[in-house]
Amino acid sequence: MNMWLIIAIVVVVALVVLVAVLAPRLKRKDRDRKRARADDHLREAHVRTTQADKEKAAAEELAARARRERAETEERALAAEQEARNGYARAERESAEAQRLKGRASKLDPDIDDPANRR
């Protein structure tokens, strides 16, 4: 029985030594595997960040172009409205001048508007 006890103790000690020797290796392999996965995640994060930055820049450029085009359109509309107001004011002045000239013509010849008195 003593022999079996000694063999059991030797086996247990051998297993403890084996675990003590293999445990750091297994931990190192696990750490290396995790580090490799972390590196993969970092690379993917970098790629996605770059893509997102590129898309943001394109969207900002598109928004700026739309704002610029809107401003140009508004500027043209304001210029057209101003031109229309100027044309209306000219037409009003011409109409007033025509009325003034008709009044002067009537003062010079009161019957000028009567078609029966025309030759």
Contacts in CASP RR format, 6 or more apart in sequence:
PFRMAT RR
TARGET T0000
AUTHOR 0000-0000-0000
METHOD contacts of the structure
MODEL  1
MNMWLIIAIVVVVALVVLVAVLAPRLKRKDRDRKRARADDHLREAHVRTT
QADKEKAAAEELAARARRERAETEERALAAEQEARNGYARAERESAEAQR
LKGRASKLDPDIDDPANRR
105 112 0 8 1.000
106 112 0 8 1.000
106 113 0 8 1.000
111 117 0 8 1.000
END
